Amino acid sequence: MQKEPKVTLDLALEHGLTAEEFEKIKDYLGRVPTFTELGVYSVMWSEHCSYKNSIRVLKTLPNTGPQLLVGAGEENAGLVDIGDGLACAFKIESHNHPSAVEPYQGAATGVGGIHRDIFTMGARPIAALNSLRFGSLDTPRVRYLLEGVVHGIADYGNSFGVPTVAGDIFFDPAYEGNPLVNAMSVGVVKAGETASAIAPGPGNPVIIVGASTGRDGIHGATFASEEISEASEAKRPSVQVGDPFMEKLLLEATLEALKTGAIAGIQDMGAAGISCSSSEMSAKSRTGMRINLDLAPQRESGMTAYEMLLSESQERMLIVAHKGREQEILDVFEKWDVSAAIIGEVTDTGDVEYWMHEELKARIPADSLVLGGGAPVYERETARPAYLDVKHSFDFSTLPDETDYQSALLKLLSSPNIASKRWVFEQYDHMVRTNTVVGPGASDAGVVRIKGTRKALVVKTDCNGRYVHLNPRKGGQIAVAEAARNVVCSGAKPLAITNCLNFGNPYKPEVYWVFKEAVGGMGDACKTLNTPVTGGNVSFYNENPKGAVFPTPTIGMLGLIDNLSKQLMTPGYKEAGQLVCYLGAKRTGLGGSEYLSWNHGLTEGDAPAFDLAYEAKFQAFLLEIIRARLVQSAHDCSDGGLITTLAEKSIFSGMGAVIDITALQSYSGSSLRECLFSEAQSGAVVSVAKQHLTDLIKASENAGIACTRLGVTGGDDLNVDKLIGISVETLHRCYEEAIPSKMKTGAGAEI
């Protein structure tokens, strides 16, 4: 039997705790903690689990609404009423740090973990999304990371059998060395049949189900709460290892076991493993647990209590059964050939007790470990970054004149941020389960039918970190608004969001100021657009030796189509001879644009022009005309500006158009370059049958939204004034070949 080391302040500091936190632990326990107890506190009080540096800011977000069935943070995932006696459970989380050192397993286990959050609610996952950020594809290390992450997502998701229907991916040197890997899952459950992460009823047995416990993932939560450095490579043991086939069996067994009514509470074992699930379930019910770790199936011999409690081995869950009905649960898991073992019982002490080899290894008040209980809560120092004034004062008149707009467009289409992501999404199975109506790369958002109804869920992840870097408040607003706009362009009403907040070190005042401002902007937009926050994830310490990543508050937006046969909208032109119109705000400013970054190598200016009140009015109008079938296609103007929107509409449909932007330029009062490349928000390009133009113009006048005629669809070329005359085939080739050609420049190498 291994002898535990003596617990000292130095050992606590090595575990990522502060001196003040160590004193607080001693106050809670009335003594010096044991080594095992110190380990439990270190993971439960890590940023990843406790949200100690973010919870006060998160509480400012709007988190209520008639469509929400549970409050933010109350359960493993958000739950939204979608009618017909159904509810949608959805959530997004990060797996950034594991993916930085072991991209395949880091991404794979991120997918597995987020799906477990959904089916522990009693919901069956029906769709997956992801949001990825990497450095420059010119860097071999980045190609290695991209390859590993995409393969990890694909192999796990495809084997698990849930379609990946949408997502987004962005490349910028700011993410060099610290990629962002955010995974989202969406599930459906009958209202009233959801499960809760609780531990009621002293005497109720506690059951661990799923995979055996091993040494993988130990201190994974702590690892996710520190900056990436060269030493991070030595922390590969902190990266979990996933088994999608086990998770598939676990899914089916769990959903069947829930139907028996024998389960009183259930929680996924993600970050911090047994420590987290046992303490959070106990704290929520104001009960306790007595756990015998000897009874938990172990993958490796000689494991200590410390290792058992901190292990983040995947595909495990903790169940509290109604006393006397535990055999029903054990029988279901045996049927599915999934391990299930009774390892303890619920108590009324308020403490979580962990025993091993007939010795009490830890006794901790459950409430002292958790968010909202005894876990520390901080308000960090803030300071507005000095770089903002420098960026905002950039003189755009110093840009060289644009003399060849056709070449500029082709160069822009070759940007990995604009170009087709087919190389990525074709590795994902997006048609499994046959519910996918619109998959990745085909529209502004993913669309999944709800079988047995006329409804469909429309889902999207989005965030432009460059905007947030240049103007945190406005960038946070735009992240929500653009995700909602993409959902609206597909014909759906936005309902609610989940979020994954990726930022740098919160102990740096400039980083924390940006965090607070970005969250404030998100809150502004959610209130205005009536899309409350259902929950999500905070990921701090996304830094490398060169500095923090772009602040990236990724938004996962959920929308609903009531009648799929009448309301679905896609971006491509439908027929030749239809009119092309621009709807929305003026096209002004080049700040933060992909044109400025990719074509000129500059990240300067303010975030794009944006008026939140106008955006709300614009989205309501856009949804109204789509539902009235006044338009045949719709595609929002975002990355790359108007010219990219026009090019993509031709690429998606294989049909050209003749465009004259004179009227739009006059309306905008902008330069030609701004009109084409500005990423000003609240705009979309639609196509409309000639007989509906009068009705569209009337509707736009009533709504106070400008409608500007641009041209007509048809032919094999995209012609824009006398500036651009290029075949759709050439546009398509440039758009499709950009990322594959980068990946072929040399296989990604682990460097």
TORGU-706252 format. One record per residue (C-alpha): residue in three letters; z negated, y negated, x negated. Coordinates in steps of 0.1 Angstrom, whole numbers, padded with zeros to 4 digits, always signed. Layout:
ALAZYX...
REM end
This chain:
MET+0000+0000+0000GLN+0010-0034-0014LYS-0017-0059-0020GLU-0010-0093-0004PRO-0011-0123-0028LYS-0038-0149-0025VAL-0028-0178-0002THR-0030-0212-0019LEU-0015-0246-0014ASP+0012-0238-0040LEU+0022-0207-0021ALA+0024-0227+0011LEU+0046-0252-0006GLU+0069-0224-0018HIS+0072-0213+0018GLY+0085-0247+0028LEU+0053-0261+0043THR+0038-0294+0034ALA+0002-0299+0022GLU-0006-0316+0056GLU+0009-0286+0075PHE-0012-0262+0054GLU-0043-0280+0063LYS-0033-0280+0100ILE-0029-0242+0098LYS-0063-0238+0084ASP-0077-0260+0112TYR-0060-0238+0138LEU-0073-0206+0124GLY-0107-0219+0111ARG-0099-0202+0078VAL-0073-0198+0051PRO-0044-0178+0066THR-0035-0144+0053PHE-0002-0140+0035THR+0014-0125+0066GLU+0001-0154+0087LEU+0014-0179+0062GLY+0048-0162+0065VAL+0048-0164+0102TYR+0038-0201+0102SER+0064-0209+0076VAL+0093-0196+0098MET+0079-0208+0131TRP+0072-0243+0117SER+0106-0245+0100GLU+0130-0271+0113HIS+0152-0243+0126CYS+0125-0230+0149SER+0102-0259+0156TYR+0126-0289+0159LYS+0097-0308+0144ASN+0119-0337+0132SER+0142-0338+0162ILE+0123-0330+0194ARG+0112-0366+0201VAL+0148-0378+0199LEU+0161-0349+0219LYS+0137-0356+0248THR+0156-0389+0253LEU+0187-0370+0265PRO+0194-0367+0302ASN+0185-0331+0311THR+0182-0331+0349GLY+0207-0329+0377PRO+0213-0310+0410GLN+0237-0286+0393LEU+0211-0274+0368LEU+0191-0243+0377VAL+0167-0245+0347GLY+0157-0274+0325ALA+0168-0279+0289GLY+0149-0256+0266GLU+0132-0237+0294GLU+0152-0205+0288ASN+0174-0189+0261ALA+0204-0209+0275GLY+0214-0235+0301LEU+0220-0224+0336VAL+0244-0243+0360ASP+0251-0237+0397ILE+0288-0230+0401GLY+0287-0221+0438ASP+0295-0189+0457GLY+0260-0177+0448LEU+0269-0177+0411ALA+0255-0194+0380CYS+0269-0200+0346ALA+0248-0195+0315PHE+0261-0212+0284LYS+0249-0223+0249ILE+0261-0233+0215GLU+0243-0227+0182SER+0249-0231+0145HIS+0251-0205+0117ASN+0260-0230+0089HIS+0238-0220+0060PRO+0244-0183+0062SER+0282-0189+0065ALA+0281-0211+0034VAL+0269-0182+0012GLU+0282-0152+0030PRO+0310-0164+0053TYR+0319-0131+0070GLN+0284-0120+0080GLY+0272-0155+0085ALA+0299-0162+0111ALA+0298-0127+0127THR+0260-0128+0133GLY+0263-0163+0147VAL+0286-0149+0173GLY+0263-0119+0180GLY+0233-0141+0183ILE+0247-0166+0208HIS+0260-0138+0230ARG+0225-0122+0231ASP+0211-0156+0243ILE+0234-0153+0273PHE+0228-0117+0283THR+0191-0119+0279MET+0194-0144+0308GLY+0209-0115+0328ALA+0244-0130+0325ARG+0275-0111+0314PRO+0293-0131+0286ILE+0329-0138+0298ALA+0341-0162+0271ALA+0334-0173+0236LEU+0342-0205+0217ASN+0337-0218+0182SER+0337-0251+0164LEU+0344-0250+0127ARG+0343-0276+0099PHE+0355-0271+0063GLY+0365-0291+0032SER+0400-0295+0020LEU+0423-0265+0022ASP+0437-0274-0012THR+0404-0259-0026PRO+0403-0222-0033ARG+0366-0220-0023VAL+0374-0235+0011ARG+0402-0210+0017TYR+0378-0182+0009LEU+0352-0196+0033LEU+0378-0201+0061GLU+0392-0166+0056GLY+0357-0151+0057VAL+0344-0171+0087VAL+0375-0164+0108HIS+0375-0127+0100GLY+0338-0126+0108ILE+0342-0142+0142ALA+0373-0121+0150ASP+0358-0087+0139TYR+0325-0092+0158GLY+0340-0109+0189ASN+0369-0085+0192SER+0347-0054+0188PHE+0321-0068+0212GLY+0349-0073+0238VAL+0345-0110+0249PRO+0376-0132+0247THR+0376-0163+0224VAL+0393-0188+0247ALA+0389-0221+0229GLY+0374-0241+0201ASP+0382-0267+0175ILE+0385-0269+0137PHE+0385-0299+0114PHE+0390-0302+0076ASP+0377-0330+0055PRO+0363-0332+0019ALA+0330-0343+0035TYR+0324-0307+0045GLU+0331-0294+0010GLY+0304-0269+0000ASN+0287-0269+0034PRO+0309-0256+0062LEU+0298-0259+0098VAL+0301-0228+0119ASN+0290-0233+0155ALA+0294-0205+0181MET+0293-0208+0219SER+0290-0182+0246VAL+0296-0186+0283GLY+0284-0160+0309VAL+0282-0156+0347VAL+0253-0142+0367LYS+0244-0141+0404ALA+0220-0168+0413GLY+0184-0155+0416GLU+0191-0125+0393THR+0184-0142+0360ALA+0158-0131+0335SER+0131-0152+0318ALA+0117-0152+0283ILE+0081-0147+0294ALA+0052-0123+0288PRO+0032-0122+0321GLY+0005-0097+0331PRO-0021-0086+0306GLY-0017-0048+0301ASN+0020-0049+0305PRO+0037-0029+0277VAL+0058-0046+0251ILE+0091-0028+0241ILE+0114-0034+0212VAL+0150-0024+0218GLY+0182-0023+0198ALA+0187-0019+0161SER+0160-0008+0136THR+0142-0035+0116GLY+0153-0039+0080ARG+0149-0064+0052ASP+0180-0084+0061GLY+0176-0120+0072ILE+0140-0124+0059HIS+0132-0161+0058GLY+0166-0169+0074ALA+0150-0197+0095THR+0135-0212+0064PHE+0168-0209+0045ALA+0185-0228+0074SER+0159-0256+0070GLU+0168-0267+0034GLU+0198-0281+0016ILE+0226-0260+0002SER+0226-0259-0036GLU+0237-0236-0064ALA+0205-0217-0059SER+0216-0208-0024GLU+0238-0180-0037ALA+0206-0162-0047LYS+0196-0163-0010ARG+0222-0138+0002PRO+0194-0115+0014SER+0185-0142+0039VAL+0219-0136+0056GLN+0218-0111+0085VAL+0241-0082+0089GLY+0257-0076+0123ASP+0269-0045+0142PRO+0291-0055+0172PHE+0293-0020+0185MET+0255-0018+0187GLU+0255-0051+0205LYS+0280-0039+0230LEU+0257-0009+0238LEU+0227-0033+0239LEU+0245-0056+0263GLU+0253-0028+0288ALA+0218-0012+0285THR+0201-0046+0289LEU+0221-0056+0320GLU+0215-0022+0336ALA+0178-0023+0327LEU+0174-0057+0343LYS+0188-0043+0376THR+0159-0018+0378GLY+0135-0047+0384ALA+0111-0031+0358ILE+0115-0059+0333ALA+0090-0088+0335GLY+0103-0108+0306ILE+0129-0105+0278GLN+0139-0125+0248ASP+0165-0121+0220MET+0152-0117+0185GLY+0171-0143+0166ALA+0156-0167+0140ALA+0121-0155+0129GLY+0126-0121+0146ILE+0095-0105+0161SER+0073-0135+0151CYS+0094-0158+0173SER+0100-0137+0204SER+0064-0125+0206SER+0048-0159+0201GLU+0072-0179+0223MET+0070-0154+0252SER+0032-0154+0250ALA+0029-0191+0247LYS+0052-0197+0277SER+0030-0174+0299ARG-0003-0185+0283THR-0010-0149+0274GLY-0011-0130+0241MET+0002-0098+0226ARG-0012-0070+0205ILE+0017-0055+0184ASN+0015-0023+0163LEU+0043-0027+0138ASP+0040+0009+0128LEU+0057+0018+0161ALA+0087-0004+0156PRO+0117+0016+0143GLN+0123+0007+0106ARG+0156+0009+0088GLU+0140+0009+0054SER+0109+0026+0040GLY+0078+0008+0027MET+0082-0024+0047THR+0052-0047+0049ALA+0039-0065+0079TYR+0052-0097+0064GLU+0087-0083+0061MET+0086-0067+0096LEU+0076-0100+0112LEU+0101-0122+0094SER+0131-0099+0094GLU+0161-0112+0113SER+0178-0079+0116GLN+0204-0083+0144GLU+0209-0067+0177ARG+0172-0065+0187MET+0153-0078+0217LEU+0117-0078+0229ILE+0110-0067+0265VAL+0078-0070+0286ALA+0078-0042+0312HIS+0059-0041+0344LYS+0030-0016+0337GLY+0038+0018+0350ARG+0076+0012+0351GLU+0082+0013+0313GLN+0098+0047+0315GLU+0126+0034+0337ILE+0135+0010+0309LEU+0132+0036+0282ASP+0154+0060+0302VAL+0182+0033+0306PHE+0183+0026+0269GLU+0182+0063+0260LYS+0212+0068+0283TRP+0231+0041+0263ASP+0219+0057+0230VAL+0200+0025+0221SER+0166+0027+0205ALA+0137+0016+0226ALA+0100+0019+0216ILE+0067+0007+0230ILE+0050-0013+0203GLY+0022-0031+0221GLU+0009-0048+0252VAL+0003-0082+0267THR-0032-0095+0264ASP-0052-0124+0279THR-0065-0137+0246GLY-0038-0163+0239ASP-0034-0148+0204VAL-0006-0128+0189GLU-0021-0099+0169TYR+0000-0079+0145TRP-0014-0046+0133MET-0001-0022+0106HIS-0016+0009+0091GLU-0046+0004+0114GLU-0053-0029+0098LEU-0051-0064+0115LYS-0025-0083+0094ALA-0024-0114+0115ARG-0041-0130+0144ILE-0026-0164+0154PRO-0030-0185+0186ALA+0005-0182+0201ASP+0005-0218+0213SER+0000-0230+0177LEU+0033-0216+0166VAL+0057-0230+0191LEU+0077-0261+0201GLY+0057-0281+0226GLY+0025-0265+0215GLY+0008-0267+0181ALA+0039-0270+0160PRO+0041-0304+0142VAL+0061-0332+0156TYR+0074-0360+0134GLU+0091-0394+0138ARG+0110-0400+0106GLU+0117-0433+0089THR+0150-0449+0097ALA+0173-0473+0078ARG+0208-0484+0088PRO+0232-0472+0061ALA+0247-0500+0041TYR+0281-0483+0040LEU+0287-0491+0076ASP+0292-0528+0069VAL+0316-0520+0041LYS+0336-0497+0063HIS+0338-0521+0092SER+0350-0549+0069PHE+0381-0531+0057ASP+0411-0553+0058PHE+0439-0534+0076SER+0465-0560+0065THR+0463-0545+0031LEU+0479-0513+0043PRO+0515-0509+0031ASP+0541-0514+0058GLU+0553-0483+0076THR+0590-0481+0069ASP+0598-0445+0080TYR+0581-0435+0112GLN+0599-0402+0114SER+0586-0391+0080ALA+0551-0404+0090LEU+0551-0383+0121LEU+0562-0352+0102LYS+0535-0358+0076LEU+0509-0363+0103LEU+0519-0330+0120SER+0514-0312+0087SER+0477-0323+0087PRO+0455-0292+0092ASN+0435-0313+0117ILE+0467-0319+0139ALA+0487-0288+0132SER+0487-0256+0151LYS+0456-0235+0146ARG+0475-0203+0154TRP+0466-0188+0120VAL+0430-0189+0132PHE+0431-0181+0169GLU+0457-0153+0167GLN+0430-0133+0149TYR+0409-0135+0180ASP+0413-0114+0211HIS+0416-0140+0238MET+0429-0117+0266VAL+0402-0089+0267ARG+0387-0084+0301THR+0419-0100+0316ASN+0401-0132+0329THR+0417-0156+0305VAL+0441-0180+0323VAL+0446-0205+0295GLY+0438-0194+0260PRO+0435-0212+0226GLY+0463-0234+0214ALA+0480-0237+0249SER+0461-0265+0264ASP+0433-0291+0261ALA+0406-0266+0270GLY+0401-0229+0277VAL+0403-0216+0313VAL+0387-0184+0325ARG+0389-0171+0361ILE+0358-0160+0379LYS+0369-0127+0394GLY+0364-0124+0432THR+0366-0161+0437ARG+0393-0189+0436LYS+0372-0206+0409ALA+0377-0209+0371LEU+0355-0222+0343VAL+0370-0247+0319VAL+0353-0249+0285LYS+0358-0270+0254THR+0341-0277+0221ASP+0347-0311+0205CYS+0335-0337+0180ASN+0351-0360+0155GLY+0326-0363+0128ARG+0346-0391+0112TYR+0340-0413+0142VAL+0303-0406+0141HIS+0303-0414+0104LEU+0319-0448+0110ASN+0299-0457+0141PRO+0272-0432+0151ARG+0265-0446+0185LYS+0301-0449+0196GLY+0310-0416+0179GLY+0283-0398+0199GLN+0297-0413+0231ILE+0332-0403+0222ALA+0322-0367+0214VAL+0310-0362+0249ALA+0338-0383+0265GLU+0366-0365+0247ALA+0352-0330+0256ALA+0350-0341+0292ARG+0385-0356+0291ASN+0399-0324+0278VAL+0383-0305+0307VAL+0396-0331+0332CYS+0431-0328+0318SER+0429-0291+0327GLY+0421-0299+0363ALA+0383-0294+0362LYS+0353-0314+0370PRO+0329-0317+0340LEU+0295-0303+0350ALA+0272-0302+0320ILE+0270-0299+0282THR+0254-0279+0255ASN+0252-0293+0220CYS+0249-0284+0184LEU+0237-0313+0163ASN+0248-0309+0127PHE+0233-0335+0103GLY+0220-0340+0068ASN+0184-0341+0055PRO+0162-0358+0081TYR+0138-0370+0054LYS+0165-0394+0043PRO+0161-0426+0063GLU+0198-0433+0066VAL+0205-0398+0078TYR+0178-0400+0104TRP+0190-0434+0117VAL+0225-0419+0121PHE+0210-0389+0139LYS+0191-0411+0164GLU+0220-0434+0170ALA+0244-0404+0176VAL+0220-0387+0200GLY+0216-0421+0218GLY+0254-0423+0222MET+0255-0388+0235GLY+0229-0397+0261ASP+0248-0428+0271ALA+0279-0408+0278CYS+0261-0379+0296LYS+0244-0404+0319THR+0276-0422+0327LEU+0297-0391+0331ASN+0270-0372+0350THR+0271-0343+0325PRO+0234-0335+0318VAL+0223-0316+0287THR+0213-0280+0293GLY+0201-0273+0257GLY+0215-0265+0224ASN+0206-0265+0187VAL+0198-0289+0159SER+0210-0281+0124PHE+0196-0304+0097TYR+0200-0301+0059ASN+0238-0298+0060GLU+0242-0312+0025ASN+0256-0302-0008PRO+0251-0317-0042LYS+0276-0345-0034GLY+0259-0356-0002ALA+0257-0350+0035VAL+0285-0337+0057PHE+0299-0361+0083PRO+0273-0363+0111THR+0288-0338+0136PRO+0271-0336+0171THR+0293-0308+0185ILE+0297-0308+0223GLY+0302-0277+0243MET+0315-0289+0277LEU+0315-0269+0309GLY+0338-0277+0338LEU+0347-0261+0371ILE+0380-0257+0390ASP+0373-0249+0426ASN+0408-0237+0434LEU+0427-0222+0405SER+0460-0220+0423LYS+0460-0257+0432GLN+0442-0276+0404LEU+0451-0260+0371MET+0469-0284+0347THR+0485-0279+0313PRO+0499-0303+0287GLY+0536-0293+0284TYR+0565-0307+0303LYS+0576-0286+0332GLU+0612-0298+0340ALA+0639-0320+0326GLY+0645-0353+0343GLN+0609-0360+0350LEU+0593-0393+0341VAL+0569-0397+0312CYS+0540-0422+0318TYR+0511-0434+0298LEU+0478-0438+0317GLY+0448-0456+0304ALA+0434-0481+0279LYS+0453-0502+0254ARG+0465-0486+0221THR+0448-0508+0195GLY+0432-0503+0161LEU+0436-0477+0134GLY+0400-0473+0124GLY+0389-0437+0119SER+0424-0423+0127GLU+0439-0392+0113TYR+0469-0413+0103LEU+0447-0435+0081SER+0430-0405+0066TRP+0459-0381+0061ASN+0488-0404+0055HIS+0469-0430+0035GLY+0438-0412+0022LEU+0414-0437+0038THR+0383-0433+0060GLU+0378-0469+0069GLY+0372-0493+0098ASP+0352-0488+0130ALA+0354-0458+0153PRO+0383-0460+0177ALA+0382-0485+0206PHE+0361-0472+0235ASP+0347-0485+0267LEU+0323-0460+0283ALA+0324-0475+0318TYR+0362-0476+0317GLU+0363-0439+0305ALA+0343-0428+0335LYS+0367-0446+0358PHE+0397-0432+0339GLN+0384-0396+0342ALA+0378-0399+0379PHE+0413-0413+0384LEU+0429-0386+0363LEU+0411-0358+0382GLU+0421-0374+0415ILE+0458-0375+0407ILE+0458-0340+0392ARG+0442-0326+0424ALA+0467-0345+0445ARG+0495-0329+0424LEU+0510-0363+0416VAL+0516-0353+0380GLN+0531-0321+0366SER+0515-0322+0331ALA+0486-0341+0314HIS+0476-0343+0278ASP+0450-0367+0264CYS+0456-0391+0235SER+0432-0382+0207ASP+0436-0371+0171GLY+0469-0385+0157GLY+0473-0410+0185LEU+0501-0414+0211ILE+0529-0401+0189THR+0511-0369+0183THR+0504-0365+0220LEU+0542-0369+0227ALA+0551-0345+0199GLU+0527-0319+0212LYS+0539-0321+0248SER+0574-0314+0235ILE+0562-0286+0212PHE+0542-0269+0240SER+0571-0270+0264GLY+0601-0267+0240MET+0616-0297+0257GLY+0624-0331+0243ALA+0621-0366+0257VAL+0636-0401+0254ILE+0607-0425+0249ASP+0606-0463+0248ILE+0572-0478+0239THR+0582-0514+0243ALA+0563-0519+0275LEU+0532-0500+0262GLN+0532-0521+0230SER+0534-0553+0251TYR+0506-0541+0274SER+0484-0532+0244GLY+0492-0564+0224SER+0493-0542+0193SER+0515-0536+0164LEU+0541-0508+0165ARG+0520-0488+0141GLU+0488-0492+0161CYS+0506-0483+0193LEU+0518-0450+0179PHE+0489-0440+0157SER+0458-0456+0172GLU+0432-0431+0184ALA+0419-0456+0210GLN+0402-0436+0237SER+0406-0433+0275GLY+0443-0425+0275ALA+0466-0397+0285VAL+0504-0390+0288VAL+0515-0374+0320SER+0549-0363+0334VAL+0557-0370+0370ALA+0585-0361+0394LYS+0606-0392+0403GLN+0597-0389+0439HIS+0560-0392+0431LEU+0562-0422+0408THR+0555-0448+0435ASP+0524-0429+0447LEU+0512-0426+0411ILE+0516-0463+0405LYS+0498-0471+0438ALA+0469-0448+0429SER+0466-0463+0394GLU+0466-0498+0409ASN+0438-0488+0434ALA+0418-0473+0405GLY+0423-0502+0382ILE+0440-0479+0356ALA+0472-0491+0339CYS+0502-0469+0344THR+0530-0476+0319ARG+0564-0459+0321LEU+0575-0444+0287GLY+0607-0425+0294VAL+0622-0393+0307THR+0620-0356+0298GLY+0649-0335+0287GLY+0671-0325+0258ASP+0663-0308+0225ASP+0650-0339+0206LEU+0621-0363+0207ASN+0636-0398+0205VAL+0612-0427+0203ASP+0631-0460+0204LYS+0653-0462+0173LEU+0624-0451+0151ILE+0623-0413+0156GLY+0650-0389+0165ILE+0640-0354+0156SER+0646-0319+0171VAL+0618-0302+0189GLU+0625-0272+0167THR+0618-0292+0136LEU+0586-0306+0152HIS+0575-0270+0161ARG+0582-0257+0126CYS+0563-0284+0109TYR+0534-0280+0134GLU+0532-0242+0131GLU+0537-0238+0093ALA+0511-0263+0080ILE+0480-0241+0079PRO+0498-0208+0070SER+0515-0225+0041LYS+0482-0238+0028MET+0466-0203+0031LYS+0496-0188+0012THR+0492-0213-0018GLY+0468-0188-0033ALA+0444-0164-0017GLY+0410-0178-0012ALA+0387-0168-0040GLU+0349-0165-0041ILE+0341-0193-0065
REM end
